[in-house]
Amino acid sequence: MTAPRVPRLGFLGVGWIGRNRLQALADSKLADIVAVSDPSRENALAASELAGCKTCSSLDELLDANLDGLVIATPSALHAEQSISALERGVAVFCQKPLGRTEEETARVVAAARQANKLLGVDLSYRFVRGVDQMHDLVRSGELGTIYTADLVFHNAYGPDKPWFYDSALSGGGCVIDLGSHLVDLALWMLEDEDVVGVSSRLFARGERLKLPTHVVEDYATAQLDFSGGASIRLACSWNLPAGCEAVIEAAFYGSDGGVMMRNVGGSFYDFTVDRLRGTTRENLSTPPDDWGGRAALDWATRLVAGAGFDPRAEQFTELAAVLDGVYGRGRSGGSVAKAKAPSSPAREYAGLP
């Protein structure tokens, strides 16, 4: 019996999170990491030494390295163009979120993956926290009764340290797309048989409420998502909130017969407990430590090894982007950040393209 071919991977963008995913894949031995590229020579050399591979000066040079898959961890404005470039060259893609800054951008990437019949993954890593799969099973099985509400919270005591995060044309938005997107994805996954039929939101910057749609990047937001089955989901997220700890992260789903909750421990960004809730009692399903950060990448690589092509579940990425557009007041009938400032120039510059 012929052993499965080990896929050849390239990494585009090897800052902190790119190197973290590279380390996870290198340790797994699932793939052969053959090349990396980053505009920072220091980052590229560090990643090259870690993986024992060559460095490339551009996306084109990476794609010329006979890759099976490309892992993208670059600024948000670049994701869609870089993903499409790889997919059109017949290379599967695993991309940091957001896959696109808007629904329109995201849909173009998904369409390119479908056309090329290539596996497309996005690093929606909170699905892979230990115990969250049990949350999903409890919700989907009906053991919790009818899910009628959920509380999604992600407050970060810090703001991003890169200037591009504060330019909506480059980032697609502020704390909602940066932090809230992970938790909205969990809600869409938990209630995957239902549609979002209504979105309302309030966004703030430095305490001032923003009029939507806006090109000002928000640092605090609340939103309500109404689902076709009747559930009402509440979201709150922020940068730089004086929360008394580094982070407050929670995803709690409540049904007519009980609930489930994921929450961080002691303000940690990395340590989570998962509990099943019954009235005034709770049953613990998972506790730290749990090295979950690279599991989404490992899941994608495992499917790549098995020869997977386009997965129709990638349409969920477009659904997530559409809901985020609704939060930003730029739905199908509204404005679009992407149209305000096309990403082609900064993307080509970052990737080393002419």
WOQUI-V72221 format. One record per pair of residues at least 24 apart in sequence whose C-alpha atoms are under 8 Angstrom apart, sorted by the first residue. I is the first residue (numbers start at 1). J is the second residue. If there is no record, write none. Layout:
[[I J] [I J]]
This chain:
[[4 305] [4 306] [5 305] [6 30] [6 31] [6 32] [6 305] [7 31] [7 32] [7 67] [7 68] [7 69] [7 304] [7 305] [8 32] [8 33] [8 34] [8 66] [8 67] [8 68] [8 69] [9 33] [9 34] [9 35] [9 67] [9 68] [9 69] [9 70] [9 71] [10 34] [10 35] [10 36] [10 62] [10 63] [10 67] [10 69] [10 70] [10 71] [11 35] [11 36] [11 37] [11 70] [11 71] [11 72] [11 73] [12 36] [12 37] [12 38] [12 59] [12 70] [12 71] [12 72] [12 73] [12 74] [13 37] [13 38] [13 39] [13 72] [13 73] [13 74] [14 38] [14 43] [14 44] [14 47] [14 73] [14 74] [15 43] [15 73] [17 73] [18 71] [18 72] [18 73] [19 47] [20 294] [21 293] [21 294] [21 297] [22 47] [22 51] [23 50] [23 51] [24 294] [24 297] [24 298] [25 294] [25 297] [25 298] [25 301] [26 51] [28 298] [30 298] [30 301] [30 302] [30 305] [31 301] [31 305] [34 65] [35 62] [35 65] [36 62] [37 62] [38 351] [39 350] [39 351] [39 352] [57 351] [57 352] [58 351] [58 352] [58 353] [59 351] [59 352] [59 353] [60 353] [63 89] [63 91] [67 91] [68 92] [69 93] [69 94] [70 94] [71 95] [72 96] [75 164] [75 170] [75 171] [76 100] [76 101] [76 170] [76 171] [76 172] [77 101] [77 169] [77 170] [77 171] [77 172] [77 343] [77 346] [77 347] [78 343] [78 344] [78 346] [78 347] [78 350] [80 105] [80 106] [80 108] [80 109] [81 344] [81 347] [82 347] [83 109] [84 108] [84 109] [84 112] [84 113] [87 112] [87 113] [87 116] [87 118] [88 112] [88 116] [90 116] [90 118] [91 118] [92 118] [92 119] [92 120] [93 118] [93 119] [93 120] [93 121] [94 120] [94 121] [94 122] [94 123] [94 297] [94 300] [95 121] [95 122] [95 123] [96 122] [96 123] [96 124] [97 122] [97 123] [97 124] [98 122] [98 177] [98 178] [99 317] [100 321] [101 171] [101 172] [101 173] [101 321] [101 337] [101 338] [102 172] [102 321] [102 322] [102 324] [102 325] [102 336] [102 337] [102 338] [103 318] [103 319] [103 320] [103 321] [103 322] [103 325] [105 338] [106 317] [106 318] [106 321] [107 315] [107 318] [110 314] [110 315] [110 317] [110 318] [113 310] [114 310] [114 312] [116 310] [117 309] [117 310] [118 308] [118 309] [118 310] [119 300] [119 304] [119 308] [119 309] [119 310] [119 311] [120 310] [120 311] [120 314] [121 297] [121 300] [121 314] [122 296] [122 317] [123 296] [123 297] [124 182] [124 185] [124 296] [125 182] [125 292] [125 293] [125 294] [125 295] [125 296] [126 182] [126 183] [126 186] [127 186] [127 296] [128 292] [128 293] [128 295] [128 296] [129 272] [129 290] [129 292] [129 293] [130 274] [130 286] [130 290] [130 292] [131 273] [131 274] [131 285] [131 286] [132 262] [132 274] [134 285] [135 260] [135 261] [135 274] [135 276] [136 189] [136 190] [139 190] [139 191] [140 190] [140 191] [143 257] [143 258] [144 254] [144 255] [144 256] [144 257] [144 258] [144 259] [145 255] [145 256] [145 257] [145 258] [146 255] [146 256] [146 257] [147 231] [147 253] [147 254] [147 255] [147 256] [148 230] [148 231] [148 232] [148 254] [148 255] [148 256] [149 231] [149 232] [149 233] [149 234] [149 253] [149 254] [149 255] [150 187] [150 231] [150 232] [150 233] [150 234] [150 251] [150 252] [150 253] [150 254] [151 233] [151 234] [151 235] [151 250] [151 251] [151 252] [151 253] [152 180] [152 183] [152 184] [152 233] [152 234] [152 235] [152 236] [152 249] [152 250] [152 251] [152 252] [153 180] [153 183] [153 235] [153 236] [153 237] [153 248] [153 249] [153 250] [153 251] [154 179] [154 180] [154 183] [154 236] [154 237] [154 238] [154 247] [154 248] [154 249] [154 250] [155 236] [155 237] [155 238] [155 239] [155 240] [155 241] [155 243] [155 247] [155 248] [155 249] [156 237] [156 238] [156 239] [156 240] [156 241] [156 246] [156 247] [156 248] [157 239] [157 240] [157 241] [157 242] [157 243] [157 245] [157 246] [157 247] [158 239] [158 240] [158 241] [158 246] [159 239] [159 240] [166 217] [167 215] [167 216] [167 217] [168 215] [168 216] [168 217] [168 337] [169 215] [169 337] [169 338] [169 340] [169 341] [169 342] [169 343] [170 343] [172 337] [172 338] [173 215] [173 216] [173 217] [173 218] [173 328] [174 217] [174 218] [174 219] [175 218] [175 219] [175 220] [175 221] [175 237] [175 238] [175 239] [176 218] [176 221] [176 237] [176 238] [176 324] [177 324] [179 237] [179 238] [180 235] [180 236] [180 237] [181 320] [181 324] [183 251] [184 235] [184 320] [185 320] [187 233] [188 320] [194 227] [194 228] [194 229] [195 227] [195 228] [195 229] [196 225] [196 226] [196 227] [196 228] [196 323] [197 225] [197 226] [197 227] [197 228] [198 224] [198 225] [198 226] [198 227] [199 223] [199 224] [199 225] [199 226] [199 323] [199 326] [199 327] [200 224] [200 225] [200 326] [200 327] [201 327] [201 328] [212 328] [212 329] [212 330] [213 328] [213 329] [213 330] [213 334] [213 335] [214 328] [215 337] [223 327]]
